[in-house]
Each structure stands twice: as structure tokens, then as C-alpha cells.
Amino acid sequence: MTRIDDCFARLGAAKKKAFAAYVMAGDPDVATSLAVMRGLPGAGVDIIELGLPFTDPMADGPTIQRAGQRALDAGMTVDKTLQMVSDFRAGDQTTPIVLMGYYNPIYSRGVDLFLVQAKAAGIDGLIIVDLPPEEDAELCLPAQAAGLNFIRLATPTTDAKRLPKVLTNTSGFVYYVSITGITGAAAALAFEVAPEVKRIKASTKLPVIVGFGINTPEAAQGIAAVADGCVVGSAIVKLIGEGRPVAEVLAFVKGLAMGAHRA
């Protein structure tokens, strides 16, 4: 049982939906990023998705691309990202952390070394958007063997033939991408998401949480109502990019979390 499994077990027992928040590690600097991260659980966040900055984030929209570039410009590295997780863990041993990013920085470090370091730092799961199921031997299977969940993305274009492959070796939860295209590009609509979530849940016992296109408490409530939870990223990252105070960012997150938890 990972922290992610424990989190969904607790939420299920309480008949609550999950709220996950995405932030970019090191955006706009380590101190601010860590302050936001430390405040997320108190704002109602059940799962933290932590972006690993990368120079070519092909699945990300402009808001998160800019966040990654700000972090890189400020000197963010894989080592500093792992240290940030360790620093967070010094005060929080409960909240699950999912590292979300691309394979290149992990490959460059070496999979075995990275997994040892990630586990030691306190990371619970990985979402690596550019590794398809056909490449499970690269990272997915070693990660699971190391005790980390490997979370896969399903999309509106994941058809009945493809879905079983996507679900194979997936653990923790399934991340359903509510829209086609990049992050922050359009609004998620509950009536469109509901049948897709139902279709996925017919093929897996894993929780299904929905991300992309959610930026208000009402949207969070609507999407969480038809899934096991929701994820908000771009809307939070946008405020950080505007230089808003940490307290203001966390107040915004709290409103989103309250929306999701009302579902």
C-alpha cells in the first residue's frame, strides 16, 4: 500500500472525492514553490502533483511551459526537485506526491539511481507522459518494483482496443485527460466526461480522476461528481506566474478543493 492507495482508501471510507493540485517544482524559485507545496494539504489538497521541469514539455500548454522555463531559469534541477520533496516530507509524511513530467531527465540520470533517490525523497508515484505502455520495461515495471505507483493517462481518443493496454501495469489511479490537446486549452464539461469515466471504470478497479480544463470551484465540483476526483494545474500555476502572494494562491486552491469535496 502506497500513500496514494491509503489516500483513496480514506477518502472512500469518508465518501469523499479526491482533489489533486499540480505545481511546478522551483517555480518561480525553490523557496516560493516549497512554501506553496507545504500549504497545499492545509488548503484541502489530497494529492500533490509536482512537475519536474523539462526543456521540451510537449504535452503542456503555454502556462505550464512558462512555469517550467521559469524554474529552469532559476536553476531548478532533478536534484533540487528531490530535495524539495525531502524538505516537504520533514513536515508531512501523509500527503501523496506524484512526480509528473517527461522521461528524458530520468533516463539521463539512470532509471535505477533515480528510483532509489525518488523513493528515499518521499515520492509515491510517477506520471511520465511520453512513455507509452509499449515501453513499460523502461520505467513502469522498475518503478512498481521499487514501490512507486505508475499512473497512466487515458484520453478521449483512448478507444476500446487501446484501453486494456493503457490499464495494464497502471497503479494508484488512472488520470483521465478530459480534453484533447494541451493543458489549459479548454474547459472540461461534466456531461462529456461522465460516460468516459464510466467506460474506464468498467475495465478497472482503480480510481479515475480527471484533469485538464478545470479552473473554478463549480467546475471542480461538477467533474468530481462524475469521477473519483479531479486535478487542477494551469489555473494554480497561472496565479504563481502572476506573482501572487502564497496566501492568495492557497486561498484559491482552498476554494477549488471545497468544490471538489462537495461533490
Backbone bond lengths (Angstrom), bond angles and torsions (degrees), N, CA, C in turn:
res aa  C-N    CA-C-N  psi(-1)  N-CA   C-N-CA  omega(-1)  CA-C   N-CA-C  phi
1 M - - - 1.467 - - 1.522 109.88 -
2 T 1.309 116.22 121.05 1.462 120.62 175.06 1.534 109.38 -90.03
3 R 1.336 115.44 173.30 1.465 118.74 174.66 1.529 111.05 -59.57
4 I 1.331 116.61 -32.58 1.466 120.25 178.70 1.523 110.21 -65.14
5 D 1.329 116.77 -45.95 1.464 120.55 177.81 1.527 110.59 -60.90
6 D 1.325 116.44 -43.92 1.466 120.86 179.23 1.527 111.04 -61.51
7 C 1.337 116.05 -41.32 1.460 121.11 -178.97 1.525 110.92 -60.53
8 F 1.317 117.32 -47.70 1.467 119.82 -179.32 1.529 111.59 -69.18
9 A 1.327 116.76 -31.08 1.465 119.24 176.17 1.526 110.43 -65.37
10 R 1.340 116.91 -43.47 1.467 120.90 178.22 1.524 111.35 -63.97
11 L 1.330 115.62 -45.60 1.458 119.34 -179.60 1.524 111.10 -63.59
12 G 1.312 116.28 -40.95 1.450 120.08 179.35 1.520 112.24 -62.32
13 A 1.338 115.06 -41.11 1.465 119.13 179.38 1.523 111.50 -64.91
14 A 1.330 115.18 -31.23 1.465 120.51 179.54 1.525 112.47 -90.51
15 K 1.340 115.95 0.86 1.469 121.93 -177.00 1.531 111.91 55.17
16 K 1.329 114.22 44.09 1.466 121.23 179.22 1.515 109.85 -116.68
17 K 1.327 115.73 152.10 1.448 121.58 175.02 1.534 109.68 -91.44
18 A 1.322 115.99 156.07 1.463 121.26 -178.00 1.516 111.18 -85.46
19 F 1.319 115.41 142.26 1.461 120.19 170.58 1.523 108.17 -120.12
20 A 1.325 115.96 121.72 1.460 122.18 178.44 1.517 109.54 -113.93
21 A 1.320 115.91 142.22 1.463 121.42 179.25 1.519 108.90 -123.59
22 Y 1.323 115.12 137.12 1.463 122.16 177.68 1.524 109.80 -104.39
23 V 1.327 115.92 132.17 1.467 122.08 169.77 1.522 107.98 -135.29
24 M 1.309 116.48 153.81 1.458 122.00 178.78 1.518 109.79 -90.46
25 A 1.303 117.08 126.62 1.459 121.41 178.59 1.532 110.17 -60.61
26 G 1.327 116.10 126.50 1.462 120.56 175.10 1.507 115.71 84.51
27 D 1.335 117.56 10.20 1.469 121.36 -179.73 1.521 110.23 -102.86
28 P 1.319 119.43 122.13 1.473 128.16 -3.22 1.521 112.36 -85.02
29 D 1.341 116.31 -8.84 1.459 123.12 175.84 1.517 106.85 -156.76
30 V 1.317 116.55 168.39 1.465 120.41 -174.77 1.526 111.17 -63.35
31 A 1.322 117.92 -43.95 1.461 120.74 -175.16 1.528 111.33 -62.31
32 T 1.326 117.12 -46.51 1.466 120.55 179.71 1.516 110.83 -66.31
33 S 1.318 115.64 -43.82 1.460 121.02 -178.81 1.520 110.91 -61.42
34 L 1.326 116.42 -42.58 1.462 120.27 179.97 1.526 110.83 -68.82
35 A 1.329 117.34 -36.69 1.463 120.53 177.80 1.523 110.95 -62.80
36 V 1.329 117.00 -42.73 1.459 120.47 176.15 1.526 110.14 -62.84
37 M 1.324 115.87 -47.81 1.462 120.90 -177.38 1.533 110.98 -58.92
38 R 1.329 116.20 -44.10 1.470 119.59 -179.69 1.529 111.84 -65.06
39 G 1.331 116.88 -27.61 1.450 119.91 -179.20 1.510 114.86 -85.24
40 L 1.319 117.97 -11.99 1.462 120.47 -174.51 1.532 113.85 -63.36
41 P 1.333 119.62 -45.63 1.469 117.79 179.70 1.524 112.73 -59.31
42 G 1.314 117.18 -40.74 1.459 120.35 178.40 1.508 113.00 -66.51
43 A 1.330 117.00 -21.76 1.466 121.76 176.65 1.526 112.31 -86.60
44 G 1.332 116.44 2.09 1.459 119.90 175.77 1.518 115.09 103.32
45 V 1.328 117.53 7.41 1.464 120.38 -178.40 1.529 109.98 -77.63
46 D 1.319 116.14 128.53 1.461 121.85 179.74 1.521 112.26 -88.94
47 I 1.326 117.03 -35.39 1.473 122.79 -178.35 1.520 107.92 -136.03
48 I 1.326 115.95 131.99 1.459 121.15 176.65 1.522 108.84 -100.23
49 E 1.334 115.95 125.76 1.458 121.05 169.85 1.520 106.71 -101.74
50 L 1.311 115.43 120.82 1.468 121.72 -175.81 1.523 109.15 -110.11
51 G 1.317 115.75 117.42 1.452 120.24 -179.49 1.526 111.66 -74.82
52 L 1.312 116.04 136.38 1.464 122.45 174.55 1.527 107.30 -98.24
53 P 1.325 118.38 112.26 1.471 120.23 -175.05 1.527 112.12 -57.70
54 F 1.326 114.80 140.44 1.463 121.31 -179.18 1.522 108.36 -148.29
55 T 1.313 115.54 148.93 1.467 120.88 -173.09 1.521 114.14 -74.93
56 D 1.338 118.05 -18.18 1.459 120.07 -176.04 1.525 110.34 -134.45
57 P 1.348 117.45 68.14 1.461 121.21 -174.51 1.519 112.74 -82.05
58 M 1.324 116.54 81.87 1.460 121.83 -166.35 1.527 113.85 -68.47
59 A 1.341 118.74 -22.27 1.467 119.66 -178.66 1.521 112.79 -93.49
60 D 1.329 116.03 -3.67 1.459 119.83 -174.05 1.516 111.68 -97.92
61 G 1.322 115.05 143.54 1.450 121.11 174.89 1.517 111.49 -77.77
62 P 1.328 116.82 178.71 1.464 120.95 -174.69 1.523 114.13 -57.47
63 T 1.325 118.19 -37.01 1.467 120.47 -177.36 1.517 111.53 -62.12
64 I 1.323 116.82 -47.34 1.464 119.89 -178.43 1.528 110.78 -78.81
65 Q 1.318 117.45 -30.98 1.467 119.08 172.75 1.519 111.08 -58.48
66 R 1.323 115.88 -45.24 1.467 119.51 179.62 1.529 111.38 -65.26
67 A 1.325 116.30 -36.28 1.462 119.78 177.71 1.521 110.98 -62.72
68 G 1.332 116.09 -44.30 1.453 119.81 177.86 1.520 112.23 -62.54
69 Q 1.332 115.97 -39.51 1.462 119.74 179.29 1.528 111.16 -67.47
70 R 1.337 116.84 -40.01 1.472 119.60 176.24 1.524 110.52 -59.50
71 A 1.336 115.43 -43.67 1.460 119.41 -179.78 1.525 111.40 -64.05
72 L 1.324 116.57 -44.27 1.468 120.09 178.83 1.523 111.06 -63.89
73 D 1.334 115.98 -41.14 1.462 119.67 179.05 1.526 111.53 -63.05
74 A 1.327 115.99 -30.19 1.463 120.59 179.13 1.526 112.29 -83.84
75 G 1.346 116.29 0.59 1.462 120.41 175.25 1.515 115.56 95.01
76 M 1.335 117.06 18.48 1.471 119.67 -179.07 1.522 110.16 -68.94
77 T 1.323 115.03 138.82 1.465 122.69 -179.43 1.528 108.97 -134.44
78 V 1.322 116.14 174.22 1.462 120.52 174.57 1.524 109.72 -61.26
79 D 1.334 116.97 -44.64 1.466 120.38 -179.88 1.523 111.62 -59.41
80 K 1.322 116.60 -43.68 1.467 120.15 -179.38 1.530 111.14 -68.52
81 T 1.321 116.47 -32.96 1.469 119.83 176.48 1.524 110.35 -65.22
82 L 1.322 116.56 -44.99 1.462 120.25 178.70 1.526 110.97 -65.08
83 Q 1.331 116.72 -37.60 1.463 119.99 177.58 1.526 110.89 -64.93
84 M 1.328 115.67 -37.21 1.459 120.78 177.51 1.532 110.51 -61.03
85 V 1.316 116.41 -41.32 1.462 120.55 177.21 1.527 110.00 -64.32
86 S 1.337 117.21 -44.05 1.464 120.89 178.36 1.519 111.39 -59.94
87 D 1.335 116.17 -42.27 1.464 120.05 179.17 1.526 110.94 -64.31
88 F 1.317 116.95 -39.38 1.460 120.87 176.30 1.523 110.58 -62.80
89 R 1.316 116.16 -43.64 1.464 121.34 -177.83 1.528 112.64 -64.17
90 A 1.315 117.63 -22.74 1.468 120.09 177.99 1.520 111.33 -60.62
91 G 1.337 116.71 -25.19 1.460 120.11 -179.83 1.511 114.47 -117.67
92 D 1.325 118.05 -1.76 1.469 121.50 -176.44 1.526 109.26 -151.48
93 Q 1.318 115.49 108.14 1.457 120.87 179.61 1.526 112.55 -102.71
94 T 1.335 116.25 8.69 1.463 119.95 -172.21 1.523 113.98 -111.76
95 T 1.329 117.11 -45.24 1.467 120.78 -172.47 1.521 111.13 -66.04
96 P 1.322 118.67 125.57 1.467 120.20 178.27 1.527 111.48 -67.56
97 I 1.318 115.24 143.35 1.463 122.49 175.82 1.522 108.52 -122.47
98 V 1.326 115.15 123.41 1.459 121.84 176.15 1.528 107.67 -110.35
99 L 1.305 116.75 122.46 1.461 120.72 176.99 1.523 108.57 -85.99
100 M 1.330 116.00 125.05 1.462 120.56 -175.02 1.527 109.51 -119.99
101 G 1.318 115.17 128.81 1.457 117.22 -179.80 1.513 112.21 178.48
102 Y 1.314 114.81 -142.87 1.463 122.78 -171.97 1.522 109.69 -125.09
103 Y 1.335 114.84 159.85 1.461 120.16 -170.08 1.523 113.47 -74.87
104 N 1.316 117.84 -29.11 1.460 119.86 -171.40 1.533 114.16 -53.48
105 P 1.339 119.81 -49.25 1.466 118.55 -179.73 1.532 113.36 -62.66
106 I 1.329 116.26 -31.78 1.467 120.20 178.47 1.518 110.16 -73.06
107 Y 1.323 116.26 -44.65 1.468 121.68 177.82 1.523 110.96 -59.95
108 S 1.324 115.78 -42.26 1.466 120.38 -178.64 1.529 111.38 -63.37
109 R 1.321 116.03 -35.99 1.459 120.20 179.36 1.519 111.43 -75.20
110 G 1.316 115.56 -33.26 1.464 120.92 -172.28 1.514 108.49 106.75
111 V 1.327 116.61 122.34 1.458 121.28 -172.98 1.525 111.57 -58.05
112 D 1.306 117.56 -48.35 1.463 120.23 -175.39 1.520 111.59 -60.82
113 L 1.323 116.50 -46.66 1.466 120.56 179.74 1.517 110.50 -64.46
114 F 1.327 116.74 -44.35 1.461 119.89 -179.61 1.520 111.33 -59.25
115 L 1.323 117.50 -45.14 1.462 120.05 -176.99 1.527 111.69 -64.68
116 V 1.313 117.08 -39.82 1.471 120.39 175.90 1.522 110.25 -60.43
117 Q 1.335 115.97 -45.71 1.464 120.32 -178.05 1.524 111.63 -69.11
118 A 1.331 117.18 -39.76 1.459 120.94 179.98 1.519 110.94 -64.14
119 K 1.317 116.47 -44.51 1.464 120.88 179.24 1.525 110.33 -63.44
120 A 1.323 116.68 -43.53 1.467 120.87 -179.65 1.523 111.60 -64.17
121 A 1.333 116.56 -35.54 1.464 120.75 -178.94 1.522 111.68 -70.82
122 G 1.324 116.84 -29.87 1.462 120.57 179.98 1.510 114.65 114.78
123 I 1.327 117.44 20.44 1.460 121.13 174.47 1.526 108.91 -79.45
124 D 1.329 115.42 140.59 1.461 120.64 -175.34 1.519 114.38 -107.02
125 G 1.324 116.99 -24.64 1.451 119.89 -177.30 1.509 111.35 -156.67
126 L 1.321 115.47 166.10 1.460 122.66 -179.41 1.521 109.86 -129.26
127 I 1.330 115.42 138.59 1.460 122.37 165.95 1.521 105.77 -122.45
128 I 1.306 115.77 109.24 1.471 121.06 -177.88 1.523 106.72 -116.52
129 V 1.309 115.68 103.82 1.462 120.14 -163.42 1.528 114.03 -74.09
130 D 1.326 117.63 -17.29 1.467 118.70 -176.87 1.525 112.90 -106.75
131 L 1.343 117.49 19.31 1.464 120.77 174.76 1.531 108.75 -114.33
132 P 1.315 118.54 103.15 1.467 120.85 179.45 1.526 111.11 -73.94
133 P 1.329 117.61 167.65 1.461 120.72 -179.07 1.528 113.72 -57.60
134 E 1.312 116.53 -28.27 1.468 119.70 179.06 1.526 112.32 -62.47
135 E 1.329 116.95 -16.90 1.461 121.83 -179.46 1.534 111.77 -107.24
136 D 1.322 117.74 25.94 1.465 120.58 -176.26 1.526 113.43 -57.00
137 A 1.319 116.83 -31.86 1.466 119.31 -178.73 1.521 112.12 -67.49
138 E 1.339 116.82 -21.32 1.463 120.50 -179.04 1.529 111.89 -65.81
139 L 1.331 116.17 -49.17 1.461 119.87 -172.55 1.522 113.45 -141.60
140 C 1.317 117.81 -39.63 1.460 120.84 -174.61 1.525 111.98 -56.43
141 L 1.319 117.33 -54.97 1.460 120.44 -177.14 1.527 112.04 -66.33
142 P 1.339 119.44 -43.81 1.468 118.52 175.32 1.529 112.86 -61.21
143 A 1.335 117.29 -37.08 1.465 120.40 179.30 1.527 110.60 -63.67
144 Q 1.330 116.43 -45.17 1.463 119.45 179.90 1.525 110.54 -63.80
145 A 1.326 116.40 -38.65 1.461 119.85 178.44 1.527 111.43 -64.50
146 A 1.339 116.15 -28.71 1.456 121.34 179.26 1.525 112.54 -83.70
147 G 1.335 117.48 -3.73 1.458 121.14 177.58 1.508 114.61 94.30
148 L 1.339 117.08 15.80 1.460 121.26 176.64 1.524 109.18 -105.41
149 N 1.321 116.27 140.92 1.460 119.87 171.94 1.520 109.93 -72.12
150 F 1.316 115.40 145.11 1.463 120.77 174.16 1.521 106.59 -117.63
151 I 1.314 115.25 112.09 1.459 122.55 -171.02 1.518 109.63 -101.21
152 R 1.302 115.51 129.02 1.464 120.58 -176.10 1.523 110.68 -105.17
153 L 1.318 114.64 151.84 1.454 121.76 175.51 1.524 110.28 -93.98
154 A 1.336 115.60 135.56 1.466 121.90 167.06 1.525 106.74 -116.10
155 T 1.307 116.78 149.30 1.470 121.45 -173.64 1.528 110.19 -132.87
156 P 1.333 116.68 172.34 1.468 118.60 176.14 1.519 113.57 -60.38
157 T 1.331 117.44 -19.16 1.464 120.33 -179.96 1.530 112.86 -96.54
158 T 1.339 117.04 3.66 1.467 120.60 176.35 1.523 108.24 -79.68
159 D 1.321 116.55 98.14 1.465 120.14 -173.59 1.527 111.50 -84.01
160 A 1.328 115.68 180.00 1.464 121.07 -175.05 1.523 112.52 -62.29
161 K 1.304 116.75 -29.22 1.465 120.35 178.67 1.522 111.16 -74.26
162 R 1.320 116.79 -36.77 1.469 121.80 -175.94 1.524 112.78 -83.14
163 L 1.336 117.41 -31.71 1.460 121.17 -171.44 1.524 113.86 -55.37
164 P 1.342 120.89 -45.88 1.467 119.09 179.87 1.530 112.91 -58.08
165 K 1.313 116.86 -35.97 1.468 120.28 178.25 1.522 110.65 -66.57
166 V 1.329 115.70 -40.95 1.463 120.31 179.46 1.521 110.89 -63.88
167 L 1.319 117.29 -38.50 1.457 121.61 -176.32 1.523 113.47 -78.44
168 T 1.324 116.85 -21.86 1.455 120.27 179.01 1.529 109.88 -62.33
169 N 1.311 116.10 129.19 1.478 123.88 178.63 1.527 114.24 70.48
170 T 1.332 118.02 1.28 1.459 119.98 174.74 1.528 109.07 -75.22
171 S 1.336 116.27 143.60 1.467 119.71 178.35 1.518 109.60 -145.59
172 G 1.326 116.38 166.83 1.457 121.16 -179.64 1.515 111.62 86.81
173 F 1.302 115.76 -72.99 1.463 122.55 173.37 1.518 108.88 -164.08
174 V 1.305 116.13 167.84 1.459 122.34 172.73 1.519 107.41 -103.05
175 Y 1.319 116.17 132.59 1.465 121.86 178.89 1.523 107.15 -99.59
176 Y 1.330 115.47 109.87 1.463 118.84 177.85 1.518 109.89 -92.03
177 V 1.313 115.84 121.41 1.465 122.96 177.85 1.529 107.12 -84.41
178 S 1.322 116.36 114.09 1.462 120.79 -167.71 1.519 114.48 -73.09
179 I 1.328 116.90 -19.23 1.465 120.87 -176.35 1.510 109.50 -133.48
180 T 1.310 116.69 156.50 1.456 120.17 171.91 1.524 108.23 -81.31
181 G 1.325 115.27 148.90 1.459 118.82 178.39 1.514 112.18 106.23
182 I 1.327 115.84 -156.96 1.451 122.80 -172.74 1.521 111.41 -95.48
183 T 1.334 115.94 167.32 1.457 121.24 178.73 1.523 110.80 -62.15
184 G 1.337 115.18 146.11 1.453 120.49 174.42 1.514 115.18 73.57
185 A 1.345 117.17 14.74 1.465 119.27 -170.72 1.527 114.09 -93.56
186 A 1.333 118.01 -24.80 1.464 120.19 -175.31 1.517 108.93 -158.22
187 A 1.326 115.82 172.94 1.460 121.28 -178.94 1.515 110.79 -93.56
188 A 1.334 115.59 137.39 1.458 120.74 174.95 1.518 109.08 -79.15
189 L 1.320 116.66 137.95 1.461 122.00 -178.97 1.524 109.22 -118.31
190 A 1.343 116.00 123.20 1.459 120.85 -173.56 1.523 112.47 -58.53
191 F 1.332 117.47 -38.35 1.470 118.67 -176.48 1.530 111.74 -68.92
192 E 1.335 116.72 -23.56 1.465 119.99 175.17 1.520 111.60 -84.47
193 V 1.322 115.97 -33.44 1.463 121.22 -176.86 1.527 111.37 -74.76
194 A 1.338 117.27 -38.00 1.464 121.98 -171.99 1.532 113.77 -52.71
195 P 1.334 119.73 -50.83 1.469 118.19 -178.58 1.522 112.95 -66.95
196 E 1.332 117.47 -29.22 1.462 120.34 178.65 1.528 110.80 -70.46
197 V 1.321 116.19 -41.85 1.463 119.72 176.95 1.530 110.05 -62.76
198 K 1.313 116.34 -43.22 1.467 120.58 178.48 1.522 111.06 -60.13
199 R 1.319 115.82 -40.10 1.471 120.58 179.47 1.528 110.77 -63.68
200 I 1.314 116.94 -42.82 1.468 120.35 -180.00 1.520 110.36 -67.75
201 K 1.337 116.56 -43.90 1.457 120.10 -176.84 1.528 112.10 -66.53
202 A 1.320 117.22 -20.36 1.462 120.07 175.36 1.527 111.58 -69.70
203 S 1.336 116.32 -15.50 1.466 120.67 -175.97 1.521 113.67 -114.14
204 T 1.344 118.04 0.35 1.460 119.94 -178.95 1.524 110.11 -153.57
205 K 1.326 115.55 151.94 1.462 121.41 174.20 1.526 111.46 -91.65
206 L 1.321 116.70 -3.63 1.459 120.40 -179.32 1.528 110.92 -71.39
207 P 1.332 117.52 148.98 1.464 119.66 171.55 1.526 110.25 -61.61
208 V 1.316 115.56 149.11 1.476 121.60 175.94 1.517 107.23 -119.13
209 I 1.334 116.34 118.22 1.455 119.29 174.72 1.521 108.93 -115.91
210 V 1.317 114.85 151.85 1.464 121.51 -168.11 1.519 110.16 -114.76
211 G 1.325 115.88 133.76 1.451 121.24 176.67 1.512 111.90 -132.21
212 F 1.328 115.56 172.93 1.469 126.96 -177.42 1.542 108.54 82.10
213 G 1.313 116.04 130.35 1.451 121.40 170.80 1.523 115.87 79.07
214 I 1.341 117.64 19.98 1.466 121.12 179.95 1.526 107.92 -116.66
215 N 1.330 116.74 120.88 1.470 117.67 -175.30 1.524 114.73 -143.52
216 T 1.328 118.06 9.36 1.458 121.68 176.83 1.526 109.34 -137.23
217 P 1.346 117.53 158.46 1.465 119.45 175.21 1.524 112.43 -58.22
218 E 1.325 116.57 -36.61 1.466 120.13 179.77 1.524 111.34 -65.83
219 A 1.326 116.13 -41.54 1.463 120.13 177.64 1.519 110.53 -66.08
220 A 1.334 116.74 -40.60 1.464 120.39 178.34 1.529 110.26 -61.07
221 Q 1.330 116.58 -42.26 1.455 120.24 179.43 1.525 110.87 -65.34
222 G 1.323 116.15 -44.09 1.453 119.94 -178.13 1.513 112.96 -63.37
223 I 1.318 116.47 -43.44 1.463 120.12 -179.14 1.522 110.83 -72.30
224 A 1.337 117.06 -43.70 1.471 119.70 179.43 1.519 111.48 -61.05
225 A 1.332 116.69 -29.97 1.465 120.63 -179.00 1.522 112.49 -64.76
226 V 1.325 117.11 -25.29 1.464 120.29 -177.23 1.524 112.09 -108.55
227 A 1.339 117.21 7.77 1.455 121.85 179.77 1.525 108.44 -141.26
228 D 1.322 116.32 -168.83 1.470 120.48 176.64 1.518 111.55 -92.51
229 G 1.306 116.65 0.92 1.454 121.30 178.78 1.504 110.53 159.78
230 C 1.327 115.55 -178.26 1.458 120.05 179.98 1.521 110.35 -143.56
231 V 1.335 114.27 163.83 1.461 122.85 -179.59 1.522 108.57 -124.99
232 V 1.326 116.54 136.77 1.454 121.22 172.24 1.523 108.49 -123.09
233 G 1.325 115.68 130.86 1.455 120.48 179.50 1.513 113.24 -127.75
234 S 1.330 116.85 -67.93 1.467 121.20 -171.82 1.524 113.08 -56.50
235 A 1.333 117.21 -39.39 1.463 119.97 -177.74 1.525 111.49 -64.38
236 I 1.343 116.46 -35.33 1.467 120.84 177.67 1.519 110.30 -74.21
237 V 1.318 115.79 -46.15 1.466 121.34 -178.79 1.531 111.05 -61.84
238 K 1.332 116.59 -33.61 1.461 120.97 178.67 1.530 110.68 -60.27
239 L 1.329 117.08 -44.32 1.463 120.53 179.33 1.526 111.05 -64.26
240 I 1.318 116.23 -40.97 1.470 119.70 177.62 1.520 109.58 -61.92
241 G 1.339 116.77 -42.14 1.457 121.29 179.53 1.518 113.20 -64.47
242 E 1.334 116.25 -27.39 1.466 120.67 177.99 1.526 112.16 -80.52
243 G 1.334 116.27 -2.72 1.449 120.16 179.47 1.515 114.38 78.13
244 R 1.326 116.81 21.59 1.459 119.35 179.56 1.535 110.33 -65.27
245 P 1.315 118.08 149.16 1.471 120.91 177.83 1.533 110.97 -59.88
246 V 1.326 115.17 151.13 1.463 120.03 -179.27 1.525 110.63 -56.03
247 A 1.330 116.77 -41.93 1.472 120.10 -179.00 1.520 111.48 -61.07
248 E 1.328 117.52 -36.36 1.459 120.47 179.29 1.527 110.92 -69.86
249 V 1.322 115.58 -40.75 1.470 119.77 176.98 1.527 109.89 -60.21
250 L 1.313 116.47 -45.96 1.468 120.39 -177.42 1.523 111.57 -68.33
251 A 1.328 117.82 -32.89 1.464 120.48 175.87 1.524 110.50 -64.69
252 F 1.312 116.75 -39.80 1.457 121.40 176.59 1.534 110.46 -63.57
253 V 1.323 115.91 -44.36 1.464 120.56 178.65 1.527 110.44 -61.50
254 K 1.315 116.52 -41.12 1.466 120.22 -179.66 1.526 111.15 -59.62
255 G 1.326 116.64 -40.82 1.459 119.74 177.39 1.507 112.18 -62.43
256 L 1.325 117.04 -41.93 1.459 121.08 177.49 1.518 111.43 -63.09
257 A 1.346 115.48 -44.51 1.463 120.08 -179.43 1.526 110.70 -62.47
258 M 1.328 116.39 -41.72 1.464 119.18 178.48 1.523 111.11 -61.77
259 G 1.337 116.12 -37.82 1.458 119.48 176.31 1.519 112.12 -61.17
260 A 1.336 115.77 -48.28 1.462 120.11 -179.48 1.520 111.53 -62.87
261 H 1.328 116.20 -39.15 1.465 120.17 -176.86 1.524 112.93 -75.55
262 R 1.328 116.51 -14.78 1.467 119.41 174.72 1.529 111.96 -78.20
263 A 1.321 116.00 -16.27 1.474 120.30 -174.61 1.539 111.28 -65.20
